[in-house]
Amino acid sequence: MEQLVVGIVAAPGIANKLSHKMVYDLPDLLSKYISSQYKWKIEVVVDALTGSAEDTEQAYQKTEDYLDRYNWNYIISLTDLPLFHDNESVIAVDINEENGASMISIPAYGWRPLTKRLEKTIVTVIHEINVQFSDYAQNGTAEKDDEERQKEYHDIFPFSNLRKIRTYADETHTMHIRYIVASKVSGNLRLLSGMTFANNPLRLMQSMNSVIAIAFTTGASGMIFSTMWQLGNTFSAGRLTMLSLFAIIGMIAWIILAHNLWESTKYSTNRKITRLYNMTTLTTLGTSVLIYYLVLLLIYIIAALILLPPGFLGRQLELKHAAPFSLYIFIAWFTASISTIAGAIGAGMRNEKLVRESTYGSRQQMRKALIKERSKHE
């Protein structure tokens, strides 16, 4: 049986992970939905250049170079960074009509780009390439076939929110088929959430162990003093909310300043991309710090319930009754905010490399440094 090889050029990180997850299931899907007359094989190559969003022309060129280097029948570049049509509309899928080289932007699929969705997208892309290079692609029946196949696989392919266009690409000087997100607002929101997901805020929590330790020690030791109880009892929910926001925003600002994560647009080659990186940095850190804050809050509620008996706390605060559960929440809430501020001031992130890798701007710089270093040895 003749073998067809699909080459996936993946950017480091989430794109590489998802690519290797698809290696085992994709051949069966391709056999089922494309053709069972061939044996399908998936090969994955990791290349940092496919993650350089500001160098899209080089990324396209690099993808096409792999067609010459490897004996692949299809090539798909899987990137975890954004692609734009006319620097506005978000591109999910891009197919070069001349050679079939394709690019898929993972962030365009939003917060959870599940492996199954990407697998179905790749199947659709390969079908699109087959139609484009088939004999009837030139005689007018391709459009009809495409419509029929889109209806047939309506429940399989995640293109319901995408719009198909055919356009000339300056990067390759050829015609391209592109699936773009129809709504610019929706597209940018999905892009931002997808880039935040790719940064993996939960992984960033690994670097906050020392911060959590200092914050918990500060809060737990302070909780045995009556000042904490009195302030927790005195502060209203509105005042505590303002204190929480101050603590969370302060922690985010400290991490950005301490690790120089904010990129200036002054010397940027693409200001829109730089602004998007900065916004992604904020959403990534915001998600991590919010999770950190909620974990502290839960720990302090448990600690307060253990350390402060309701009757004792009620007598100390002259409530004339046992302390209600809501008071424990307010005390823990106040303590979490104060200890977050103390943790930010008193500790550094344990893994600076991980912190910088978790922001797109820094990741771009690392990849470009890797590309530059690799070019010296070629």
C-alpha positions in Angstrom: 0.0 0.0 0.0 1.4 3.4 -1.0 2.3 5.7 1.9 1.4 9.4 2.2 3.3 11.5 4.7 1.9 14.5 6.5 4.7 16.7 7.9 3.9 19.0 10.8 6.3 21.8 11.6 5.5 22.8 15.2 6.6 25.7 17.2 8.1 24.8 20.6 5.7 24.6 23.6 2.0 24.0 23.3 2.1 23.5 19.5 4.8 20.7 19.9 2.8 19.0 22.6 -0.4 19.0 20.6 1.4 17.8 17.5 2.8 14.7 19.3 -0.7 14.0 20.7 -2.1 13.9 17.2 0.5 11.5 15.8 -1.4 8.3 16.7 -5.0 9.3 15.9 -4.5 11.4 12.8 -3.7 8.5 10.4 -7.0 6.7 11.2 -8.9 10.0 10.7 -7.2 10.6 7.4 -7.9 7.1 6.3 -11.6 7.4 7.3 -12.4 10.9 5.9 -9.8 11.3 3.1 -8.8 8.0 1.6 -8.4 4.4 2.8 -6.3 3.5 -0.2 -3.2 4.9 1.3 -1.2 4.3 4.5 -1.0 7.6 6.3 2.1 8.6 8.3 2.6 11.7 10.5 6.0 13.2 11.1 6.7 16.1 13.5 9.6 18.6 13.3 10.0 21.4 15.9 11.2 24.7 14.6 11.4 27.9 16.6 11.0 30.1 13.5 7.3 29.1 13.1 6.7 30.9 16.4 8.1 34.3 15.2 4.9 36.2 14.5 6.7 39.4 13.5 8.7 37.5 10.8 5.8 35.9 9.0 7.6 36.1 5.6 10.5 34.1 7.0 8.0 31.7 8.6 6.3 31.0 5.3 9.7 30.6 3.6 10.9 28.2 6.3 7.7 26.1 6.0 8.2 25.9 2.2 11.9 24.9 2.7 10.8 21.8 4.5 8.9 20.7 1.4 12.3 20.6 -0.4 14.2 19.0 2.5 11.8 16.2 3.4 9.9 13.8 1.2 6.5 14.9 2.5 3.3 14.8 0.6 1.7 17.5 2.8 3.2 20.1 5.1 1.3 21.9 7.9 3.0 24.5 10.1 1.4 24.6 13.6 2.1 27.8 15.4 1.1 29.0 18.9 1.3 32.7 17.8 -1.2 34.9 15.9 -1.6 35.4 12.2 -3.4 38.3 10.7 -5.1 39.1 7.3 -4.4 42.7 6.3 -3.1 43.2 9.9 -6.7 43.1 11.1 -8.7 39.9 10.8 -7.5 36.8 12.7 -6.4 33.9 10.5 -7.1 30.4 11.8 -5.9 28.5 8.7 -3.7 29.6 5.7 -3.2 27.4 2.6 -0.8 28.3 -0.2 -2.5 27.4 -3.4 0.8 27.0 -5.3 2.4 24.3 -3.2 -0.2 23.4 -0.6 2.0 24.5 2.3 -0.4 25.4 5.2 -0.3 27.2 8.5 -2.6 26.8 11.5 -2.7 29.3 14.3 -3.6 27.6 17.6 -4.6 30.8 19.5 -7.3 31.5 16.9 -9.3 28.6 18.4 -9.6 30.3 21.8 -9.1 29.3 25.4 -9.2 25.5 24.9 -7.8 24.4 21.5 -8.6 20.7 22.1 -6.6 18.1 20.2 -9.7 16.8 18.6 -10.5 20.2 17.0 -7.0 20.5 15.6 -7.2 17.0 14.2 -10.4 17.8 12.4 -8.9 21.0 11.1 -6.0 19.2 9.7 -8.3 16.7 8.0 -10.2 19.6 6.5 -7.0 21.3 5.3 -5.8 18.2 3.6 -9.2 17.8 1.9 -8.9 21.5 0.8 -5.4 20.8 -0.7 -6.7 17.7 -2.5 -9.5 19.7 -4.1 -7.2 22.4 -5.1 -4.7 20.1 -6.8 -7.2 17.7 -8.3 -8.2 17.6 -12.0 -11.6 19.1 -11.4 -10.3 22.1 -9.4 -10.1 24.0 -12.7 -13.4 23.0 -14.3 -15.9 24.6 -11.9 -16.9 21.5 -10.0 -14.5 22.0 -7.1 -16.7 24.7 -5.6 -19.7 22.4 -5.7 -17.8 19.6 -4.2 -16.4 21.8 -1.5 -19.9 22.9 -0.6 -21.1 19.3 -0.4 -18.2 18.2 1.7 -18.6 21.2 4.1 -22.2 20.2 4.6 -21.3 16.5 5.0 -18.7 17.3 7.7 -20.6 20.1 9.3 -20.6 18.3 12.7 -16.9 17.3 12.3 -15.0 20.4 11.2 -14.8 23.5 13.5 -15.2 26.1 10.8 -18.7 27.3 11.7 -17.4 30.6 13.0 -14.8 31.1 10.3 -15.1 32.7 6.9 -13.3 31.4 3.8 -11.5 33.8 1.6 -9.1 33.6 -1.4 -6.4 36.3 -1.4 -3.0 37.3 -2.6 -0.3 37.0 0.0 2.6 39.4 -0.1 4.7 37.0 2.0 4.8 34.4 -0.7 3.7 36.3 -3.8 1.1 33.7 -4.5 -2.7 33.1 -4.0 -3.8 31.7 -0.6 -7.0 30.2 0.8 -7.6 31.6 4.3 -10.1 30.8 7.0 -10.5 34.0 9.1 -12.6 34.7 12.1 -15.6 36.6 10.8 -16.0 39.0 13.7 -12.9 41.1 14.5 -14.0 41.6 18.1 -14.7 37.9 18.6 -11.5 37.1 16.8 -9.3 39.3 19.0 -11.0 38.0 22.2 -10.5 34.4 21.1 -6.9 35.2 20.1 -6.1 36.7 23.5 -7.7 33.8 25.4 -5.9 31.4 23.1 -2.5 33.0 23.7 -3.1 33.1 27.4 -3.9 29.4 27.3 -0.7 28.7 25.4 1.3 30.5 28.1 -0.2 28.1 30.7 -0.9 30.3 33.8 -1.1 27.2 36.0 2.5 26.3 35.0 3.6 29.8 36.1 2.2 28.9 39.6 5.2 26.6 40.0 7.4 29.7 40.3 5.3 31.2 43.1 6.1 28.7 45.8 8.4 31.0 47.7 5.9 33.8 47.4 3.1 31.6 48.7 5.3 30.4 51.6 6.2 34.0 52.7 2.6 35.1 52.3 1.2 32.2 54.3 3.7 32.7 57.1 2.9 36.4 57.3 -0.8 35.8 57.3 -0.9 32.9 59.6 1.3 34.6 62.2 -0.7 37.8 61.9 -4.0 35.9 62.3 -3.3 35.2 66.0 -3.4 38.9 66.8 -6.7 40.7 67.5 -5.9 43.5 65.1 -6.6 41.2 62.2 -9.9 40.1 63.7 -11.0 43.7 64.4 -10.1 45.0 60.9 -11.7 42.0 59.3 -14.9 42.7 61.3 -14.7 46.5 60.6 -14.0 46.4 56.9 -17.0 46.3 54.5 -17.2 44.0 51.5 -16.6 47.0 49.3 -13.5 48.1 51.2 -12.1 44.5 51.2 -12.8 44.3 47.4 -10.7 47.5 46.9 -7.9 46.1 49.1 -8.0 42.8 47.1 -7.7 44.6 43.8 -4.8 46.7 45.1 -3.0 43.6 46.3 -3.6 41.7 43.0 -2.7 44.6 40.7 0.4 45.3 42.9 1.6 41.7 42.6 1.2 41.7 38.8 3.0 45.1 38.5 5.8 43.8 40.7 6.3 40.6 38.6 6.4 42.7 35.4 8.9 45.2 36.8 11.1 42.6 38.5 11.4 40.5 35.4 11.3 43.3 32.7 8.3 41.7 31.0 6.7 44.8 29.5 7.7 45.5 25.9 8.0 49.1 24.6 6.3 49.8 21.2 8.9 52.5 20.5 11.3 50.2 18.7 8.8 47.5 17.7 8.6 46.4 14.0 4.9 45.6 14.5 3.2 47.7 17.2 -0.1 45.7 17.1 1.8 42.5 17.8 3.7 44.1 20.7 0.5 45.5 22.2 -1.0 42.0 21.9 2.0 40.5 23.7 1.7 43.0 26.5 -2.0 42.3 26.9 -1.3 38.6 26.9 1.3 39.2 29.6 -1.4 40.9 31.7 -4.0 38.2 31.2 -1.5 35.4 31.9 -0.2 37.0 35.1 -3.6 38.1 36.1 -4.9 34.6 35.9 -2.0 33.2 37.8 -2.1 35.8 40.6 -5.9 35.4 40.9 -5.6 31.6 41.3 -2.8 32.3 43.9 -5.0 34.7 45.8 -8.0 32.3 45.9 -5.7 29.5 47.1 -4.5 31.8 49.9 -8.0 32.8 50.8 -9.1 29.2 51.1 -6.1 28.3 53.2 -6.8 31.3 55.5 -10.5 30.4 55.9 -9.5 26.9 57.1 -6.8 28.3 59.3 -9.2 30.8 60.9 -11.7 28.1 61.6 -9.1 26.0 63.3 -7.3 28.8 65.3 -10.3 30.9 66.3 -13.2 29.2 68.1 -16.5 31.0 67.3 -17.3 31.6 71.0 -13.9 33.0 71.8 -13.8 35.2 68.7 -17.3 36.5 69.5 -16.3 37.5 73.1 -13.0 39.2 72.0 -14.9 41.3 69.5 -17.8 41.9 71.9 -20.4 40.6 69.5 -22.6 39.2 72.3 -22.9 36.0 70.3 -20.6 33.4 68.6 -18.8 34.6 65.5 -20.7 33.8 62.3 -19.1 32.0 59.4 -19.2 35.3 57.3 -16.8 36.8 59.8 -14.2 34.1 59.2 -14.5 34.8 55.5 -13.9 38.5 56.1 -10.9 37.9 58.4 -9.4 35.5 55.8 -10.2 38.0 53.0 -8.4 40.8 54.8 -5.4 38.5 55.7 -5.1 37.2 52.1 -4.8 40.8 50.8 -2.2 41.9 53.4 -0.1 38.8 53.0 -0.2 39.1 49.2 1.3 42.5 49.5 3.9 41.2 51.9 4.7 38.2 49.7 5.2 40.4 46.7 7.6 42.7 48.5 9.5 39.9 50.4 10.1 37.2 47.8 11.3 36.6 44.3 10.0 34.2 41.7 11.9 30.9 42.0 12.2 30.2 38.3 12.9 33.3 36.3 13.3 31.4 33.1 9.8 29.9 33.5 8.4 33.4 34.2 9.9 34.8 31.0 8.9 31.9 28.9 5.3 32.4 30.0 5.1 35.7 28.2 5.0 36.0 24.5 7.4 38.9 24.1 10.1 37.2 26.1 9.5 33.9 24.3 9.9 35.7 21.0 13.2 37.1 22.0 14.4 33.6 23.2 13.4 32.0 19.9 15.1 34.7 17.8 18.2 34.2 19.9 18.0 30.5 19.2 17.6 31.0 15.5 20.5 33.4 15.5 22.7 30.9 17.4 21.7 28.1 15.1 22.5 30.1 12.0 26.1 30.6 13.2 26.6 26.8 13.0 25.0 26.3 9.5 
